[in-house]
Amino acid sequence: MIAILTTKTTHHTFFENQIFKKYKNIINICETTYIKPKFQIDTIFEKKREIYEKKICFQNKRFNFKGKSYAIKNINDNIIFKILKKHKIKYLIVFGTRKIRKEIIKKFKNKIFNLHGGNPQEFRGLDSHYWSIYHNNFNLYSCLHKLSYKLDDGDIIFLKKIKLQKNMKIHQLRLKNTLYCVQMVLRLIYLIKNNKRIPSFKQKNQSRYYSFMPKVIKDIVEKKFKKLKL
C-alpha cells in the first residue's frame, strides 16, 4: 500500500487524482496548514496560475481528492503514524509538504520518495524553477528522488527536463511540472508493484538551498520568462 503526502492545492489534487485513475490502492494524507514568510510573496501571475489550473484540470468545477483521504494540520503530527499503520503503508510519496520529521524518514528508509520542481543538484528548496530562471538558467527539470534527512539531497531516481513550448506563459509552468511528476510516479509505482529494480544515482553536487522567493524577485522572473525565445 502506498500513501501520498501532499496538500489540497489545485495542482496537487490533480496529481493525486491522476495517480488514482491508474492505481486505486493508494491513500492521500493532506496537510491543511502551511508556513508563510513575513514578507510578500504573492504575485498576479500566481493568481492567473490558479485560474488556469482550475480551468484545465477541473473545468472550473469544485475539486476533491478521489481516493481515501485524511486531513491533518501538520504532516508530522503523531496521528500520521496511526494512519500509516492502519493501512499497512509500505511506501510514501511526498509532494509539496513541509519538511518531513526524521522519525518518519527512518521508519520508511529507502521507501520514501519526494517530488522536487527543479534539479536539486543545482537548486534545492522552494521556488526552484523561479530561482533557476532568476539566475538565467532556463534548463528546468522535474525530479523524483529518495527523501533523506537533508532537504532535496537524496539519491535521484528520475530527472526529466521540462520542454518549454513556444508562447508558453510562466503561469503555465507549474502544471507542466505536475504532468511530469505524474509520469514519474506512475513509473515508480509500476516498478514497485512488479518488484522491479528502482534506478537511482547519487547527486553530484550539494547545491545551495533556496527559501521563499519574494514578490519583487518573482516580478523580475516573470519579465525574464517573457523575454525567453524558444
N, C-alpha and C positions, 0 to 999 in steps of 0.2 A: 504493500500500500504506500502511496506517495502523497505528501502534503505540500501544497503551495502556500508559502508565506508571503502575503502582499498587502495591498491597500485597495480601498474601493474608489479608485480614480477611474476615469474613462478608459485609459489605455490598459490599466491592469485588469479591469473587469473583462475587457475584450480579449486580452491574452488568456485569462483563465478559461473563458468560455470556448475559445478556440481549441485549447487542450482538451477540454471536457467533451467536445464533439468526437474526438478520436478515442479518448481513454476515460471511461466513466468511473473507474475505480480510483478516484483521487478525491481529496478533500481540500477545502480552502480555509486558511486561517487569516482573517482580515484584521490588520492593525487600524484602529479608529482614531488615534491621535498621532500627531507628528510634531517635530521640532521646527520652530521658525526662528530665524535670526532677528536681531533687534533692528537691523537696517532694512530698507525697502528692497524687495526682490521681484515683485510682480510687474509684468510689462503688458503692453497692448497686444503684442504678438502671442503671448501665452493665453490671453482671452480668446484670440482667434483660433488658437490651437484647440481649445476646449470645444468651441463651436464646430470646428472642422471634424474632430474625432467623434463627437456625438452624431453628426450627420453621416459620416462614412461608416461608422461601426454599428450604430443603433438606429439610424434613420430618424434621429431626433426624438426617439421614444425613451421612456424610462428604462433603466437597465439595472440588472442584478446578476449576481453570480448564479449560474445554473446548477452547479454541483452542491454538495453538502458543505455548508459554510458556518464558521464560528467567528464572532466578532469579539476582539479583546482590545483593551485600551493600548497596552504596550505589548509588543510581540514577545518580550522577555518575561512577562508576568508568569508566575508559577503555574497558573492554570493550564498553560500550554503543555506541560508535561502530562497532565491528566488526559488532555485531548489526544495527544500523540499515543499514549499508552492504550486508550480506549479503542482506537482504530488500528492498533498494531502497525504504526507507521515505521517503515524501514528507511525511507529516503525523504529528504527535504529539498525543495527548490525555493530559493529566496529571490524576490523581485520587488525592490523598492521600499523595503522596511528600514527601520533604524538598525544600528549595529547589533548583531546577534551576540548574546552573552556566551561566555566561554563554556559554561556547563552544557549548553545545547550543542555547541560545536564538538565538544569532547564526546558527548553521547552518540553523535552521528558522524564520527570521524570517517572521512573519505566517502561519506554518503550524504553530504550536504553541499548543495551547489548554489552558485549565485550568478545572476544575470547583471552584467555591467554595460552601461551605454558608453562604450569607448574602448580604447586599447589600454588596459591597465599598466602595460609596460611603459606607457608614455603619460597617461593621465589617470590617476586614481581619484576616488572620492566622488563628489557631487558635480552635477552640470558638466560632465566630462566632454561632451560634444561641443558645448558652448566654449569651454576653456580651450579646446583644440582650435576652434575657429578663431578665437581671440588671438591665439599665437600663430595665426596664419597657416595652420596645419589642417588642410581640408581632406586628409585621408581619415575618414571617420569609420569606426568599427562598432560592431556588436560583439559581445563576448560572454561566453559561459565558462565559468571556472570553478574549481573546488573552493569552498569557503574555508578560510584559515583564520587564525586569531588576529592577524593584521589585516586591515581593510584592503580589499581588492588585491591581495598578494598571493592567492592560491594558484596552484597549477592550472594552466589553461587547457580546456577541453576543446572548445570551438572558438575560433576568432574569424568573424566574417566582415569583410569590407563592405560598407554601405554604398550602393550605387546611387549616386545623386543624379536626378533626372533634369533635363533642360526645363527651365522656367519653374523649378521647384521652389517653394517658399519655406522659410525657416519654421513656420508653424506646422508644416507637414513632416518635419524631421522625426519627431518623437514616434509617430505612428509607423513610420518606415522602420525605425529601430525595433519597434514592438513586433512587427511582422517577422523580422529576422530572429527575434527571441522565440517566437512561436516555432519556427522551423528548427532551431537548435534544441529546444526542449522536447519536441516530438521525436527528434532523432535520439536524444538521450534516453527517453522513456522506452523507445523501441529496443535500444541496446540492453537496458535493464531487464525488460520483460523477456528478452530472448537469451539472457545470460551471456551476452557478448562483451568483449573487452571494451572498456571505455577509454578512448585515447586521451592522453594528456601530455603536456610538456611544461617544464619549469619556466617561469618568467625570466627573461634575460636581464631586465633592468628593474631596479627599485625606484620607480618614478616618484615625483612629488605628489603629495596629497592635496587636493583642492577642495575647498568647502563651498558654501553657497556663493553664487555669483550675484553681486549687487545689480540692481536695475540699471544703473548708469553704464555698467560694462555690458550688460545684455543689449542695451540700445546700440552700442558700438558693434557688437557681434551681429546684430540684425543688418546693419549697414554693410558689413563686410560680406555677409552671405548674399545680399542683394547684388553686390558688385561681382560675385563669382560668375565666371563664364565657363559653361560646361560644353 
